[in-house]
Amino acid sequence: MPFDQLLLFVAAGLLLNLTPGPDVLYIVSQALRHGLRAGLVAALGITAGCFVHIFAAAVGVSALMLASSTAFTLLKWAGAAYLVYVGVRMVFSSVPKVSAVEIDSAAVSQISASRQQLKTIFLRGFWTNALNPKVALFFLAFLPQFIAPTVEHKPLAFLLLGLLFNFNAVWVNLGWACAAVWLARKAGGLQARLHWLDRVAGTLFIAFGLKLAFTDNPSS
């Protein structure tokens, strides 16, 4: 790939990852609710889920899903159900209790999640991305634009470009977590807003899930 095309690929990938969606919403909500470490773990979970789609595109599973209405529908409903499930849990979640010092200083980084919570946050981030068929179809549509028809080993090219895309994406995702915590510190009074944050974020997750559920199969 020519160097100018490589730069175009990197720039396009960064812009796409900067666009808010379920992944960004999940990272930001976890960072605000449980602190910086939880936000970073959520970002890593999202990134790990993306590897599923990269390898699927490389071996042709995404192409099979695009051609098969049944495969797309099954994954679509699984992803939609999971997004709604996460949204409902956030809507009905309780606000974590912190000390008065933490509330007064808005030291969100001190609202630490336990090891088990971090594991749960990582896995939810992973499945939020891995069960989204739109991400799989995105890779199938986006990556071939940067692979020349004359390339002999197309699966390898898919894999390398996908890994580069994910490498760049992880820094954007980590940046979202850091930005959320920084803004929370500047805003102050975070604890009083967590109740509404969870409700709003949960409602948006449910909306994303319903939108995905009613997405038409691109092969139909």
C-alpha positions as CSV (number, residue, x, y, z in Angstrom):
1,M,0.0,0.0,0.0
2,P,1.4,3.5,-0.9
3,F,2.3,5.7,2.0
4,D,-0.4,8.3,1.2
5,Q,-3.1,5.6,1.1
6,L,-1.8,4.3,4.5
7,L,-2.1,7.8,6.0
8,L,-5.7,8.0,4.5
9,F,-6.6,4.7,6.1
10,V,-5.3,5.7,9.5
11,A,-7.0,9.1,9.3
12,A,-10.3,7.6,8.3
13,G,-10.1,5.0,11.1
14,L,-9.4,7.6,13.7
15,L,-12.4,9.7,12.6
16,L,-14.6,6.7,12.7
17,N,-13.5,5.8,16.2
18,L,-14.1,9.4,17.4
19,T,-17.7,9.2,16.3
20,P,-19.9,8.6,19.4
21,G,-21.9,5.3,19.5
22,P,-22.6,2.4,21.9
23,D,-18.9,1.7,22.4
24,V,-18.0,5.3,23.3
25,L,-21.1,5.6,25.5
26,Y,-20.1,2.4,27.4
27,I,-16.6,3.6,28.0
28,V,-17.6,7.1,29.2
29,S,-20.4,5.8,31.5
30,Q,-18.0,3.3,33.2
31,A,-15.3,6.0,33.6
32,L,-17.8,8.4,35.2
33,R,-19.4,5.8,37.4
34,H,-16.4,3.8,38.6
35,G,-13.4,6.0,37.9
36,L,-10.5,6.1,35.4
37,R,-9.4,2.4,35.8
38,A,-12.9,1.2,35.0
39,G,-13.0,3.4,32.0
40,L,-9.7,2.1,30.7
41,V,-10.8,-1.5,31.3
42,A,-14.0,-0.8,29.4
43,A,-12.0,0.6,26.5
44,L,-9.8,-2.5,26.5
45,G,-12.9,-4.7,26.5
46,I,-14.3,-2.9,23.5
47,T,-11.0,-3.2,21.7
48,A,-10.8,-6.9,22.4
49,G,-14.3,-7.4,21.0
50,C,-13.2,-5.7,17.8
51,F,-10.6,-8.5,17.3
52,V,-13.5,-10.9,16.8
53,H,-14.6,-9.0,13.7
54,I,-11.1,-8.5,12.4
55,F,-10.4,-12.3,12.4
56,A,-13.9,-13.0,11.1
57,A,-13.4,-10.6,8.1
58,A,-10.0,-12.2,7.5
59,V,-11.4,-15.7,7.2
60,G,-14.5,-14.8,5.4
61,V,-17.1,-15.2,8.1
62,S,-18.3,-11.6,7.7
63,A,-18.8,-12.3,4.0
64,L,-20.8,-15.4,4.8
65,M,-23.0,-13.4,7.3
66,L,-23.5,-10.7,4.6
67,A,-24.8,-13.4,2.2
68,S,-26.8,-15.3,4.7
69,S,-30.0,-13.7,6.0
70,T,-30.3,-16.3,8.8
71,A,-26.7,-15.7,10.1
72,F,-27.1,-11.9,10.1
73,T,-30.5,-12.1,11.8
74,L,-29.3,-14.4,14.6
75,L,-26.3,-12.2,15.3
76,K,-28.4,-9.0,15.0
77,W,-31.0,-10.2,17.6
78,A,-28.3,-11.4,19.9
79,G,-26.5,-8.1,19.8
80,A,-29.8,-6.1,20.2
81,A,-30.8,-8.2,23.2
82,Y,-27.5,-7.7,24.8
83,L,-27.5,-3.9,24.3
84,V,-31.0,-3.7,25.8
85,Y,-29.9,-5.9,28.7
86,V,-27.0,-3.6,29.5
87,G,-29.3,-0.6,29.1
88,V,-31.9,-2.0,31.5
89,R,-29.2,-2.8,34.1
90,M,-27.9,0.7,33.9
91,V,-31.4,2.2,34.2
92,F,-32.2,0.3,37.4
93,S,-28.7,0.4,38.9
94,S,-27.9,2.0,42.2
95,V,-25.5,4.8,42.7
96,P,-22.2,3.7,44.3
97,K,-21.5,5.2,47.8
98,V,-18.4,7.2,48.3
99,S,-17.1,9.3,51.2
100,A,-17.9,13.0,51.7
101,V,-14.3,13.8,50.8
102,E,-14.6,12.1,47.4
103,I,-18.0,13.9,46.8
104,D,-16.7,17.3,47.7
105,S,-13.5,17.0,45.6
106,A,-15.2,15.1,42.7
107,A,-12.3,12.8,42.8
108,V,-13.8,10.3,40.4
109,S,-10.6,8.4,40.0
110,Q,-10.9,7.4,43.7
111,I,-14.3,5.7,43.1
112,S,-12.5,2.4,42.5
113,A,-14.1,-0.7,41.1
114,S,-13.2,-4.1,42.6
115,R,-11.4,-6.7,40.6
116,Q,-14.6,-8.6,40.0
117,Q,-16.3,-5.4,38.8
118,L,-13.4,-4.7,36.4
119,K,-13.7,-8.2,35.0
120,T,-17.5,-7.7,34.5
121,I,-16.9,-4.3,32.9
122,F,-14.3,-5.8,30.5
123,L,-16.6,-8.7,29.5
124,R,-19.6,-6.4,28.9
125,G,-17.4,-4.1,26.7
126,F,-16.2,-7.2,24.8
127,W,-19.7,-8.5,24.1
128,T,-21.1,-5.0,23.3
129,N,-18.7,-4.9,20.4
130,A,-18.4,-8.6,19.5
131,L,-22.2,-9.1,19.2
132,N,-22.8,-6.1,16.9
133,P,-23.1,-7.3,13.3
134,K,-22.8,-3.7,12.1
135,V,-19.1,-3.7,13.2
136,A,-18.5,-6.9,11.2
137,L,-20.1,-5.5,8.1
138,F,-18.2,-2.3,8.6
139,F,-14.9,-4.1,8.4
140,L,-16.1,-6.0,5.3
141,A,-17.0,-2.7,3.6
142,F,-14.2,-0.5,4.8
143,L,-11.0,-2.6,4.6
144,P,-11.3,-3.8,1.0
145,Q,-11.1,-0.1,-0.2
146,F,-7.5,-0.1,0.9
147,I,-6.6,-3.6,-0.5
148,A,-5.4,-3.6,-4.2
149,P,-7.1,-6.2,-6.4
150,T,-3.7,-7.6,-7.3
151,V,-2.8,-8.4,-3.7
152,E,-2.1,-12.2,-3.6
153,H,-2.9,-12.9,0.1
154,K,-6.1,-11.0,0.7
155,P,-6.9,-12.6,4.1
156,L,-3.5,-11.6,5.4
157,A,-4.0,-8.1,4.1
158,F,-7.4,-8.0,5.8
159,L,-5.8,-9.1,9.1
160,L,-2.9,-6.6,9.0
161,L,-5.1,-3.6,8.2
162,G,-7.6,-4.7,10.8
163,L,-4.9,-5.0,13.4
164,L,-3.6,-1.5,12.5
165,F,-7.2,-0.1,12.7
166,N,-7.6,-1.7,16.2
167,F,-4.2,-0.4,17.3
168,N,-5.2,3.1,16.5
169,A,-8.7,2.6,17.9
170,V,-7.4,1.5,21.4
171,W,-5.8,4.9,21.9
172,V,-9.0,6.7,21.0
173,N,-11.0,4.5,23.3
174,L,-8.5,5.1,26.2
175,G,-8.7,8.8,25.4
176,W,-12.5,8.8,25.8
177,A,-12.1,7.3,29.3
178,C,-9.5,9.9,30.3
179,A,-11.5,12.8,28.8
180,A,-14.6,11.6,30.7
181,V,-12.8,11.6,34.1
182,W,-11.1,15.0,33.4
183,L,-14.5,16.6,32.6
184,A,-16.0,15.1,35.7
185,R,-13.3,16.6,37.8
186,K,-13.8,20.0,36.2
187,A,-17.6,19.8,36.5
188,G,-17.7,18.8,40.2
189,G,-20.7,17.4,42.0
190,L,-20.4,14.1,40.1
191,Q,-22.0,11.9,42.8
192,A,-25.3,13.8,42.6
193,R,-25.4,13.3,38.9
194,L,-24.6,9.6,38.7
195,H,-28.2,8.6,39.2
196,W,-29.3,10.6,36.1
197,L,-26.2,9.6,34.1
198,D,-27.0,5.9,34.5
199,R,-30.6,6.5,33.5
200,V,-29.7,8.5,30.4
201,A,-26.9,6.1,29.3
202,G,-29.1,3.1,29.9
203,T,-31.9,4.6,27.9
204,L,-29.5,5.3,25.0
205,F,-28.3,1.7,25.2
206,I,-31.9,0.5,24.9
207,A,-32.4,2.8,22.0
208,F,-29.3,1.5,20.3
209,G,-30.5,-2.1,20.9
210,L,-33.9,-1.4,19.4
211,K,-32.4,0.4,16.4
212,L,-30.2,-2.6,15.8
213,A,-33.1,-5.0,16.1
214,F,-35.0,-3.2,13.3
215,T,-31.9,-3.0,11.0
216,D,-32.6,-4.6,7.6
217,N,-30.3,-7.4,6.4
218,P,-28.0,-5.7,3.8
219,S,-28.2,-8.8,1.6
220,S,-32.0,-8.6,1.3
